[in-house]
């Protein structure tokens, strides 16, 4: 653990070239010498290893295992040497001494090692096909598809097998043939196969809730596109048997079995449809009017056990009739009934996304499907079996109770690892009976615009024979809809995120009505060991323990004690009168931590369209790689920059029970940043607060603006840096007419004036909470601490 960073930051021992001049663009090429040391697994240097970086090229190591580069920005690549496993790396100019340990390809007793890579959800539809935003990479052909993944390609493709979840129909099917009534539809062009090739993908899973977005025609189109490209796939088909069947592939002589199943089948959507006794809303959107229409459909001989009378019904009532009959009908009768009630003149909007009831789709989860598929994979010769589930609650930070139960069942049934997706955000991991479960890898290539969906990771498993010997997370950021490797603070924050979500003793569930929240567990499940995630050379190494440190910090009301971005802390042990702060934005430093070959654009900020109105300049410290954002005003209009996505300001995030009793203290908020002004008018922040209702799966989310407040701040016109703290007024984030504040957008703005300059750096939006009202061990992310008065406080930490 890097204890020195708790008290003060250690100066970089680097040889830097820092010729700052009037042209700030020139400083973006400042470089430092970085030395990479390559050793074998015994720690001995490897001579002649190839260290290949995407931007600066390849170097061979000398007799001491050293290869040196000059870096002006982060870079990614791979280290190779004869007789070893290739190792992906991401490295930045601050990583002046960087050691890479390579596994021998064969162990001492001759067992062969292989590396397996797993990524989250992948698609190239929606914004990749149609967007007027300049930062969106539009996919028009194979070359533009490859460019979407080009920054990640060398790292992702270096494994013996790379597997991702392809969450889309692949084809060019017309919109009128899409699944009627489905809330979100994903279709990506055939060029998606070029992206998969660029990422080195060897197999895709299709067991997800978008495989059937164009019904059987979409399934057929996707399978044909994959087969034409000779891309192995598992998890979808035109029959139940094909959809749930496992696939066994050869990975350098190791038979790896993959099972792909989804728990998201459409039934829950049907359950929420209005029944005949529900009143028609006054403001009912036209697109949802079908839910209230009375339609007449009959089935079977009148008076027979499987008959449905030809009476006017809403779709929800028809669903009730179907659910009543399905358990008592034979397979053929169920298929006939489903075909009758979902015919174009009946209720085609009833949802079913898995292969059953006489149609194709994704492989649907059932206990029998899971256990039979694992057993089938073993009979087919699989030596290492990976189960991939697509399920849980979207955007929930902790695992769902149901996915956890079936993950344990998968291990008990013979799986060697379980890897899941669908929440679109990273979740934690655990060891269960000695096997690894990764609950959500989030997105890998996706177009969502939620801040929580941007952090991602590739899971790298190294297996020796049939045993897992290392699990490592390669941090990735989806930046402007492209996946890029990350280093430094950003890589640390992603690693910390997974550590916190691994250690949090909670499961996500529906707490009140349809709202989802994390619910604390009062005891650990049998066979579960906590996963520790330690930060090493810009990656997260997943272990079976997490070191714990107790230390003292000096805190006060006006000068928070800050932590490096890789620590989690025990919130339940916090002293009275002390609050911990979490930076809700996380990415306000402007420094370049993305290995994308571009240092001139700030990550997760929307800058003015006019390139003359902003620039990347030297930050508030003397570090030559400390960047800041400069806004340049115009006499005709103000200049503004904003977050790329809204931050989450939910009043409570975790609960004691599913009755909705909070298990965390109520929050308060402050904003801190460094700023300087040269000429121009006095600047301000603008804070817009929203409620976002995403509880109804039958309709689109509703976003309601609650408040829009301008917050001026004093900043002298002296071209000097000043540290600013603004406490957000409590009323800004309190409920409005009973509606809770859940999300906020922040703008930095400067009024119109002639060539004024406002420069900002180190922007942090702190959410402050006191110790939670619970006795359960509760780990949480923490960036800073403050107290009612200046004094020493003890904190319990893990990480780094």
N, C-alpha and C positions, 0 to 999 in steps of 0.2 A: 504494500500500500504506500502511496506517495504522500507520506505524512508531512513532508516539507511544504507541500502545497496548501496545507491547512492554515499556516500562519502567514506566509508570504510567497510570492512567486519567484522561482529561481531564474536567474538571468540565463539566457540562451548562450551556450558555449559554441557559437557559430562564427564562421568567417563570412561576413556580409559585405556586399557592395551597395552602398547607400548614397548615391549621388543625387540628392533631391535638388530640384531646380524649379523654375517657374512653370514648366510644363508637367503637370501632375500625371499625365498619361505615361510619361517616361518612367515614373517610379514603379509602374506595374510590371516592368521587366527586371527590377532588382532581384538578385539571386543570391543564394547561399549554397555552400558546398555541403552535400549530404553524403555520408558514407554508409553504404550497406555492407553488412558483414554476414556471410553465408556460412552456416555450420551444419554438421550432421547431427543426428539425434543424440550423439554422445557429447556434443559441444566442440568437436574438433573442426577447424576451418576446412572449407572445401575450395580447392584451387580449380579454376577453370569453369566454375558455375556461371551460367548466363543470367544476368539480371536485365530483363527487357522491360522498358517503360514506354507507354504509348506515345508520349510527346517527345521525349528526349533521346529515345533509342536504346541501344543495348551495350552493356559493358560486361567483360569477363572478369571474374575475381582473381586476385593475385594469390601468392602462396599463403598469405595470411587470411584469405577468404574475403578480402576487401574489394569493393567496387565503388567508385565515387562519381557523383553527378552534381551538376549545378542546377538547382531548381528555383524557379520564380513563382511557381504555383504547384498545387498538388498534382500528382500523376499516379497512374495505376498500371499494373502489368503483372508479370509472372517471373518467378525464379525457377530455373531448371538446372539439373545436374545429372550426370549419368548414374543410373542405379537408384534414383530417388523419385519420390512423388513430386510433380510440379506444385509450386505453392503460389497462390495469388497474393498480390500485395497492393496496398494503396499507401502512398507516402507523400508527405508535404515538406515544404522548405524548413519547417521547425523541427522535423525529425532528423536531427543532425547525426545521431548514432542509432542505426536501425539494424537490428539483428534478426535474421530469418533462419529458423531451424527447419531442415528438410527431413522428412521421414525416409528411411530406406524403403525401397520398393518391396523388399522381402525382410521379414523379421529374422532374428538370430536363429530361430528353428525352421526357417524356410517358408513360413506362411506369407502369402502374397497380400500386400496392402492395396486398397483401392480408395479413391476419393469420390464421394457422391455429393452433388449440389442440388439443393431444392430451393425453388423460388415460389412466390405467391401468385396472385391473379394477374393474368395477361390478356389484353385485348387491344385492338387498334380501331375501334369504332367511334361513334359520336364526335367528340371534338377533334379527333385525329382526321376526321373526314370533312368536317364543316365547322370552321371557327374563323372569326375575324380578329382574334387576338394574336398579336405579332409573336408572342412567346410560344404559341402552340405549334408543334412540328406537324405540318399537314402531310399525310401519307397519300401519295399519288401513284407510286410505283415501287418496285422492289428496292431501288437504291434509297428512296426516302424512308422506307420501312426499316432498312438496315441502320440508317442514321439515328433513328430513335434509340436504338440500343448500343450504338457504337462505343460510348464511353464505358459501358459495363462489359463489353464483349470479351475482352482478354481475360478478365477475372472469372466471369461466369462459365466460360467454355473450357477452362483448364482442368475440369474434373474428368474422371473416367466415365461418368454419366451425369447429365444435368436434366432435371425434371421440373416442369412448371405446370401450373393449373391454367389451362386455356379456357377462359370464361367468356365465351362468345360463340356464336355461329360464324362460320367462315363461308363466305359466298357473296353473291350479288342478287339476293332474292328481293323482290319488290315489297314495299311497305304494306301493300294491301294483303299480302300473304302472311304477315306476322301474326303472332298469337293474339286474338282479340281480347281486349280488356287487361292485358298484362301491363303492369305499372312501368317497368323499365325493360327495354329491349336492346340487346347488344348484337350487332352484326359487324364483322370486320372483313376487309377485302382479302382475296387470295394472297396479296403481298405480305400478309401476316406470316406466311411460311418463310419469307426471306428474313424477317425479324428473328424468328425462332432459329433459323440457321446461323445468323450472326451471333446470337447468344450461345451457340453451341448446344442447343437443346436436343436431347436424345429421346425424350418421351414426354407426352403431354397427358395430363389427366383431364377428363371431361365430365366427371361426376359432380356437376354443379347446377345451379338453378337457371343457367342461361343456355344450356346445351340445346334446349327445345324451344327457343324463342320464336322460331319459324316452324314449329311443330315438326312432323316427320320429314318434311321437305328440308328443313334446316339441319336436322340430324344427318340426313343423307348427303347434303352439300358439304358439311364439315368433314364427315368420314371420307368422302371422295377426295377432297382437297388434301387431307392428310395422307391418304393412301397414295395419291399421285406423287406426293413429295417424299414418299417412303419414310414418313414420320410415324413411329409407333404411338399408339394411343390406347387408353383404357378408361372405362367409366361411362360410356354411352353406347346406345345401339337401338335398333328397331324392334327388339324384343327384350323382355325382362332378362332372359338368360344371357344374351349378348352384353347387355348393359352392366350387369353385376359381375361378369366373368373377370377373373384376374388376368394379368399379363405377366409373363416371365421373360426377362431379357438377359442377355449375356453381357456382363460387364467385365471385360478382360479375364474371362474364365470363371467369374463368380455369377451364379444364377440368382438374379434379384427379382423377387415377385412384388408386384404393385397391385394393390386393391384401391379402387376409387369409388366412393359412395357419398351421396348427399343426403342430409336430413331435411333439406329445404325443398319440399315437394309441391307446394301450392295449397295444401289442405288448410293451412292457417289463414290464408287469404279468403278462401271460401267460407271459413267459419265466421269471418267478420262481416259478411254481406248482410244487409238489412233484411229482416223478415217481414211478413205481411202486416204485422202490427206496428211497424216503424213509420212515423210520419215523414212525409217528403219534405226535406229542408227547403226553406224559402229561397235560399241562394244556391241551390244545387247547380254545380257546373254541368254544362251540356254533356261533357265527356263521361260523366258519371250517372247520367239519367237512366241508363240501362239497368242499373241496380234496382230501380223501383218499378220497372215495367212489368206488367202482368202478361205472361205468355202461357200458352196452352200446349202441353205435351203429355201424351199418354204412352204407356208401355205395357206389353203383356196382355194376356187374355183377362178380361174383367173377372174379378173374383179369385184369380189364381194367386198363389203365395208371392210371386215376384212381380205382380202387376202394379203399375202406377196409373191412377185414374187421370183421364184427360180433363184436367181442371186448370183454370187460370192460377198461376203462381208467379212469385218473384224468384229470381235465381237462388237466393238464400234458402227459400222453402224447398226448391228442387234439390238443393244440396242436402238438406236434411233427409229428404226421401231417399236419396241415393245412399247416404251413410246408413240408413236403417236397413236397406236391402242388401248392400254389398256383402256383409258377413254371411248371409244365408243363401246367396246365389253361387252357382258354379262359375268357373273362370270364363267360360264362353258367354254365359248370361250377363256377367258383369261387363264384359267387353261390348256386348250388344246394347246394354242399357246405357253405358257411357257414350257410345256412338250416337244413340238416339237423343239423349238430353243435351249433347254438345253440338248437334247439327246446326248449320247456319240459321235455320228458322226457329231454333229452340234457344239454348243457353250456351252459345259458343264461348262466352266469357268466363265460364267456370274453369278454374286453373288446375292443371296437372302437369308437372314438369319432369316426372320420372317415367321410366319405361314400365308401364303396367296398363291394365284395363284395355288391352288390345291395341296400344299404340307405343311408339318409341319414345326415347328421351334419355335422361341421365340414369345412372345406376342408383336406385333408391335404397336408403338404409333400412334394414330390418335386422333383427338379431340373427335370423337364419341366413340372410344374405351375407352378413359379415363373417360368421363362423364358417359357412360353407365355402366362401371365397378364399379365406385363409387356408383352409384344409385343401382346397383344390390347388392353390399355389404350391403347397408343399408336395402334393402328389405329382405336380408338373416338374418337380425337381428344384424348387426355389430353396436356396440356402439362407437367404436374408430376405425377410418379408417386411415391406413398408406399407402401412395402411394410411391412406389419405382421406380425411373427412372434409366435406364442405358443409359447415353448419355453425350454429351459434348465433349470437345477436350482432347485427351490424353496428359497428363503431363502438362496441363495448370493450373496455380496456382489460377486463379480466375474463377468463374462460367461462363458458356457460356450464351450468350444472349438468345438462344432458350430454353435451359433448364430452365432458369429463368422465361421466359414467360409461359411455360407449368406448372411450379411449382405453379405459381400464379393461373393459371387456375384450377389446382387440388384443391387448397384451396378454391377458389371461388365455386367449384363444390361440396364441402362438405367434403374434406379430413381434418383430424385433424393434420396430420404431413406429410412432404415429405422428403424422405431420398434417396440420389442418389449415384451412383458410375459409373465407366468406365474410368475417367481420370487417375486412378492408383496413384494419389497423393491426399493428403488432400486439401480440399478447405474450404471456409468459410461458414458461416450460416447467416440467417436473420430471423427476425420475420415478417410475412406478415399477416395483419389483425388478429394479436394475435396468429397465429399458427407458429410453427417452421419449417423452411426449412434448411436441412443440404445438401449442394451441392455435396460433395464427401467425402466418408469415406476412399478413397484410397484402398490399398490392406490390407488383413488380413493374408492370407497364400498364398504367391506368390513367384515366382523365378526370378523376374526381377532384373537386375543389375544396375539400375540407382539410384544414391544417393537420388534423390527426392522421390523415391518410398518406401524407408525404413521406414520413420515415418508413424505411423498409430494411430488409436484410436478406442475404442468401445464407442458408444453413449448409455448412460444409461438414459432412460426416466422413471420417476416415475409419474404414473397417479393416481389420486384420483377420483374414479367413472369414469367419462368420461373426466376429465380435467387434463391437464398436470401441475404438481406442481413443478417438477424439471427436468432440463436437465443437465447432467454432462458428460464430456468426460474423459475416462480412457485412458491415453496415453500408446501407445504400440510402440515397435520398432521391425521391422523385421531385425533380426540380424543373419547372416549366414542362411538365409531363414527360420528362426523360429520366430514366434511372441512371444515377451516377454514383460511383464509389465516393466515399467521404473519409476525411481524416480529422485528427485533432479534436477540438471541442465538439463538433457535430457528431463524429463517430462515438465519442464518449457519451454524449447525451442519448444516442440511440441504444448504446449498450446499457446505460443506466435505466432507460425505459423498460427494457426487457428484464433486467434484474429486479426492478421494483414490482413488475407485474408477475414475476415468478415467485417472489417472496410474500406478496399480499395474500393473506388467508381469506380469500373471498371468491365467490362465483357470481356471475351475472344471471339475473332472473327478472321476471316481471314483478315489480314491487307493488304498484298501485295501478289498477286498470291495465293498460297496455304499455306503460312506461317501464323502461329497462334500467336497472341499476345494479351496482355491485353489492352483494349481501355477504357479510362476514360469516365465516365458519367458526364454530366454537371448538372444533376438534379436527385433528388431521386424519385423513383416510389411511387405512392400513396399507402398508407397502409403499407409501409415498415418502420420498426424500426431497428436500429443497434443492433447487438448482442454484448454484452460485455462478455469476457471470463476471469474470475479471477482465480488465482492459489490458490488452497486449498488442503492440504494434498495429494500432488502429483497428483491431478486431476484438470480439468478445469471446473468451474461452469459457465454455460451459463445464463446470465442475460439480462435484458432489458435496461441496461445502462452500460457505461464504465467510471469510474472515471478518470478525467484528472488532471494532475499535471504539473505546470510550475516551473522549478528549474534552478539554475545556476551551470554550471560546469566549471572547469578550464581546458582549452585545450592548446595544444602546438603542434609544428610540430614533435617533437621527443618522446613525452610521451603522447599518446592518453588517454583520459578519457574513462574508460570502464563502462559499465552498467551490472547489473545482467541480466541473459538470459530470462527474462520474460516481458521486456518492449518493446512497440512499440512507435514511435515518429512521430510528424508532420514534415515531410520533407519540406513542403512548407513554414514553418515558420523559417527555419534555417537562421542564420545570414550570411551575406556575408563573405567570407574568411574562413568559417567553413565547414568541410566535415563530413558526417556520414559514418561509416564503418560497413559492414555486413560480418560476418564470413561465407564464402561460404561453408566451410567444416563442421563446427559446432561440430564435434565429436573428436577434437584433444586433449582432456584433459587426456585420458587414464584411468580416474577414473572409477570405476565399478558402473554404474547406472542401470544395467539390473538385474531383479529378475529371473535369470536362473540357480542359483546354481553354477556358475562358475566365480570366480574372476580372474582366471589366463590367460584370453585372452582379448586383446583389441578389443573393438567394432569398426567395420568398417575399420579395418586395415588388410592388408595381410602381414603376417610376414614370415620370412624365413622357408622353409620346414624343415630344420634341427633344432630340438628343442634346440640344444646346441649353436645355434647362436643368441638366443634372450631370454629375461626374462622380467617379470614385477617386477619393483623395486620401492623403495621409490621415490616419486616425489619431486618437487623443494620446497615444503613447509614442515612445521613440522606436518601437519595434517596426522595422521596415515593411513587415507584412501585416501591419495593423491598418485596415482600410476603414474608411468612413464614407458616408453619403453626403454629397454637397448638392443643395438645391439652389438654383440661380433664378432670381425673380425677373419678371418682365413688366414693363410699365403698363402693359395692356391687360394682364390677367395674373391671378395668383398662381403660385406653383405648389404642387401637392405630391406627396408620396404616401403610399398606404401599404398595409399588410396585404399579402397575396390572398389570404383567406381569413375568415373570422376566427377569433379565439373563443374557447369555451369558458363561460363564466357561470356555470351551474352552481346554485347555492350549496348543494350537497352532492357528493359523488359516491358515497358508500353508506350502507345502511346496516342496522343490526338485524333486521328481519324483513321478510317480504311485505310487511305491513307499512313499510315506509318510514320507520323511525331512524333519523340520521345517526350515523356512527362517526361523523366528523363535525368539528366545530364550525359555526358560521364564519364566512370569510369577510375580509376587507381587502381593499385593493390600493396599490400605489404604482406609479410609473417613475422609473429612474432612467436617466440618460445623460450623456455628455453632449454639449452643444457649444457652438460659437457662431457669432454673427459679424458680418462685415457689411456695413451700410444696410439698406433695406428697412422695412417696417418690422414692428414687433411680431414674432411668430406665435403660433398656437398649435395645440393638439385638438383634434376633433374626435369625439368618441360617440359611436352609434351603437345602440343596444337593441337586440332582437330577441323575440321568442320564436323558436323553431319547433313546430309540431309535426313530428314524423311518426306518430303512433298508429295511424290508420294505414294498413298495408294495401287498402283498396284505392287509395288516392295519393296524389303527389304531396310532398311536404309543403306545409304552409309556413311562410316566414313573415312575421309581423314586427314592424319597427315600433319599438316602445319609446325610445328617447334619442335625441340627437343634440349633443351638447358640445359647445366649443369651450376649450380650457386654455386661456391665454397663460403665458409664462414670461417672467422677466428675464431678459437676456441682453446684457450690455453690448453696444456696438463697439467692441474693442478688439475683435479678431483673436480673442483668447478663449481657451476651453474653460467651460464652467460645468460643474456637476449639478444636476437638477433633480429634485424629487418632488413629485406632485401626488398628493393624496386624493384619490377619487372620492367625490362626495357620496356618502352612503345611499342617498336617494336615487343616484344614477342607476344603481343596480337592484333596487328593491322592486317588488312586484308592482305592476301597473294595472289597476282594475282587476286584480286577482290573477294576472298573467305573469308568470315567472320570467325573469331575464335569463337567457341561456347562452347567448352568443354576443360578441361585440367586434366591431371593426374600429381600428384606429388609423387616423390620418395625421401626418405631419404637414403643416401648411404655413406658407408665408404669403402675406398680401402682395398685391401688385405694386411694384416699385422699379426704379431703373437700376438694373444690375446689382441688386442686393444678393448676398450669399448667406445661406443658413447651412451649417454642417452639423450632422448628428452622428453619434456613435454609441455603442453599448446600450441600446434601447432594451429595457426590461419592463414587463408588465407583471408585477408581483401579486400573487394571491396569497394573503396572509391568513393563517389559521393557528389557533392555540391547540394544546393537546386534546385529542379526541375523547369524548365521554365513553370510553370503553376500556376494559381491562385486557382485551385481546391484543396479542403482539401485532403491531401494525407498522409495517415498513412503508415509507413513502419517499418520493423524490423530494429533494430540498436543495435550493440554491442559496438561501440566505436565512439568517436568524436576526431577530430584534427583540428587545425587551422594554419594559416600562421605564427602566432606568439603567444607567451604565453599570455593568457588573459582569461577573464570570458565570457561565452556565455550562453544565455538562451535557454533551450530546453523544448518542450511541450511533455509530456509522458502520456501513459496509460498502464495499465497492473498490474501484481502482485495482 
